[in-house]
Amino acid sequence: MNTHETTAPAAPRQDARPSAAPAGPRLVAEARKEGVDAAVAAARRLITALLRSGDGTGADLDAVASQLDAVADRLTAGAPTVTDRLAEMWRGEGVTRHDPVTGPENALAPPLRLHGNEDRSVEGVVTLDLPYQGPPGHVHGGISALLLDHTLGVANHWGGPSGMTAELTLRYLRPTPLFEPLTVTGRQVSVDGSRIRTVGEISAGGRTCVTAEGLFINKQLPRPS
């Protein structure tokens, strides 16, 4: 991991905003109750159920594996090519539906729901279960990094220019618990040409567990077509 510069960040820009809910871009895709979103939600339940139960269910897990393989075979047989699927994922200018943090089409995503605040920060609350475990009963440090990297990127999208991660420095202050609400925040603090600096944190019960400082470069990869 690269080392973040230690100079103090500049004060955040102040944009004129109404006292009511702030206007701005959508930050996350809305989950639907049918189609792929519903199937993905069921897949999340399955992943958690397998980890919570292990071999202790009394169920015939060999039969379960065969059923799941059959479902995967059916889906794979009807799937578009990877090239076509990538183009479909990135079509349009809205928020993505497939990312591994907020995406309703991604079974790896908890998913974290983020909203924008009037001070140009973003915030969301999520409760993580055993699929995200590192130390016993606590969140894997890499999962914390994933949540914060994405949240800082969304904060850039909300607060000003956005870009790609160049550096991300994390400080793990205390273990981050599973099974209880975690508040994840991000805020853009300065823009200097193409260099964007953003900060964020994960907290539980009002106590900070992980902090992040990120340097982003105002540049985007071309979308598949």
C-alpha positions in Angstrom: 0.0 0.0 0.0 1.3 3.5 -0.8 1.8 6.0 1.9 -0.5 9.0 2.0 1.0 12.4 2.4 0.7 13.7 6.0 -0.1 17.4 5.2 -3.4 18.5 6.6 -6.3 18.5 4.1 -7.8 21.8 3.0 -11.2 22.8 4.2 -14.1 21.3 2.2 -15.7 23.5 -0.4 -19.0 25.0 0.6 -21.8 24.8 -2.0 -25.0 26.7 -1.7 -27.7 24.2 -0.9 -31.3 24.5 0.2 -32.1 23.5 3.8 -34.2 20.7 2.6 -32.9 17.5 1.1 -29.8 18.3 -1.0 -30.0 18.0 -4.8 -27.3 15.9 -6.4 -26.7 12.7 -8.4 -28.1 9.3 -7.4 -25.5 7.4 -5.3 -26.8 3.9 -5.4 -29.1 1.8 -7.6 -32.5 0.9 -6.1 -33.0 -2.8 -5.5 -36.0 -4.3 -7.2 -38.2 -7.0 -5.7 -38.1 -9.2 -8.8 -35.7 -10.4 -11.5 -32.0 -10.5 -11.0 -32.1 -8.4 -7.8 -34.5 -10.8 -6.1 -32.3 -13.8 -7.2 -29.2 -12.1 -5.9 -30.9 -11.3 -2.5 -31.7 -15.1 -2.3 -28.1 -15.9 -3.1 -26.9 -13.7 -0.3 -29.2 -15.5 2.1 -27.8 -18.8 0.8 -24.2 -17.8 1.3 -24.9 -16.6 4.9 -26.9 -19.8 5.6 -24.1 -22.0 4.4 -21.6 -20.2 6.7 -23.9 -20.2 9.7 -24.8 -23.9 9.4 -21.7 -25.7 8.1 -22.4 -29.4 8.3 -24.7 -28.9 11.3 -28.0 -28.7 9.4 -28.8 -32.3 9.0 -29.5 -31.6 5.4 -28.0 -33.5 2.5 -25.5 -31.0 1.4 -24.3 -33.1 -1.4 -27.8 -32.9 -2.9 -27.8 -29.1 -2.2 -24.5 -28.8 -4.1 -26.0 -30.7 -7.1 -29.1 -28.4 -7.1 -26.9 -25.3 -7.0 -24.7 -26.6 -9.8 -27.8 -27.3 -11.9 -29.0 -23.7 -11.3 -25.5 -22.3 -12.2 -25.5 -24.5 -15.4 -28.9 -23.1 -16.5 -27.8 -19.5 -15.9 -24.4 -20.0 -17.7 -26.1 -21.6 -20.7 -28.3 -18.6 -21.3 -25.7 -15.9 -20.4 -24.5 -13.3 -22.9 -20.9 -13.1 -23.9 -18.6 -11.4 -21.4 -18.1 -8.6 -23.9 -21.8 -8.0 -24.3 -22.4 -8.2 -20.5 -19.7 -5.6 -19.8 -21.2 -3.3 -22.3 -24.7 -3.8 -20.7 -23.3 -3.1 -17.2 -21.8 0.2 -18.2 -24.6 1.4 -20.5 -26.0 4.8 -19.6 -24.8 7.5 -17.2 -26.5 6.3 -14.0 -25.1 4.5 -11.0 -23.8 1.0 -11.4 -25.8 -2.0 -10.3 -23.0 -4.5 -10.2 -20.3 -3.2 -7.8 -19.3 -5.4 -4.8 -20.3 -2.8 -2.2 -23.7 -1.3 -3.1 -24.7 -3.3 -6.2 -28.1 -4.9 -6.1 -27.0 -7.3 -8.9 -23.9 -8.5 -7.0 -24.3 -11.2 -4.3 -20.9 -10.2 -2.9 -22.3 -6.8 -1.9 -23.7 -6.5 1.6 -25.2 -4.2 0.2 -24.3 -0.9 1.7 -26.9 1.9 1.2 -25.3 5.3 0.9 -27.0 8.7 0.9 -25.7 12.3 0.5 -25.8 14.9 3.2 -26.1 18.7 3.0 -22.5 19.1 4.0 -21.5 17.1 0.9 -20.5 14.0 2.9 -22.0 10.6 2.2 -23.2 8.1 4.8 -24.7 4.7 5.1 -25.4 2.0 7.7 -24.8 -1.7 7.1 -24.7 -4.9 9.3 -22.2 -7.5 8.2 -22.6 -11.2 8.8 -20.2 -14.2 8.6 -19.4 -13.9 4.9 -17.3 -10.9 5.9 -15.5 -12.3 8.9 -11.8 -12.0 9.5 -10.9 -12.3 13.2 -13.5 -14.2 15.3 -16.7 -12.2 15.3 -15.2 -9.2 13.5 -14.9 -7.8 10.0 -12.0 -8.8 7.8 -9.6 -5.8 7.3 -9.8 -6.2 3.5 -13.6 -5.9 3.6 -13.2 -2.6 5.6 -10.8 -1.4 2.9 -13.3 -2.3 0.2 -16.2 -0.5 1.9 -14.1 2.6 2.5 -12.5 2.7 -1.0 -16.0 2.6 -2.6 -17.5 5.1 -0.1 -14.7 7.6 -0.7 -15.3 7.2 -4.4 -19.1 7.8 -4.0 -18.2 10.9 -1.8 -16.3 12.3 -4.7 -19.2 11.7 -7.0 -21.5 13.5 -4.6 -19.2 16.3 -3.5 -17.3 17.3 -6.7 -15.0 15.8 -9.3 -14.4 12.1 -9.1 -11.7 9.8 -10.3 -9.7 6.6 -9.7 -8.0 5.6 -6.5 -4.2 6.4 -6.5 -3.5 5.9 -2.8 -5.6 4.6 0.1 -4.3 4.8 3.7 -6.2 2.9 6.4 -5.8 3.1 10.2 -7.4 0.2 12.1 -8.1 1.7 15.5 -10.1 -1.2 17.0 -11.7 -4.4 15.6 -14.8 -3.8 13.6 -17.7 -6.0 14.9 -20.0 -8.3 12.9 -23.7 -8.5 13.6 -24.3 -4.9 14.6 -24.9 -1.7 12.6 -21.8 0.0 11.2 -21.9 3.6 10.0 -19.7 4.2 7.0 -18.9 7.8 5.9 -16.9 9.7 3.3 -16.2 13.3 2.5 -14.2 15.1 -0.2 -11.8 17.6 1.5 -9.8 19.1 -1.4 -9.3 19.3 -5.1 -6.0 20.4 -6.6 -6.0 20.2 -10.3 -6.6 16.5 -11.0 -5.7 15.4 -7.5 -8.6 14.8 -5.2 -8.3 14.1 -1.5 -11.1 12.3 0.4 -11.5 11.0 4.0 -13.9 8.5 5.6 -14.4 6.1 8.5 -16.3 3.1 9.8 -17.7 3.3 13.3 -19.8 1.1 15.5 -21.7 2.2 18.6 -20.4 5.7 18.2 -16.7 4.6 18.3 -14.4 4.8 15.3 -13.1 1.5 14.1 -11.3 2.3 10.8 -10.3 5.6 9.2 -9.3 6.2 5.6 -7.5 8.9 3.7 -7.5 8.6 -0.1 -5.9 10.3 -3.0 -7.9 10.1 -6.3 -6.9 11.2 -9.8 -9.5 12.8 -11.9 -9.4 10.2 -14.7 -11.7 7.5 -15.8 -11.2 4.3 -17.9 -13.2 4.1 -21.1 -16.5 2.3 -20.8 -17.0 -1.0 -22.7 -19.0 -0.7 -25.9 
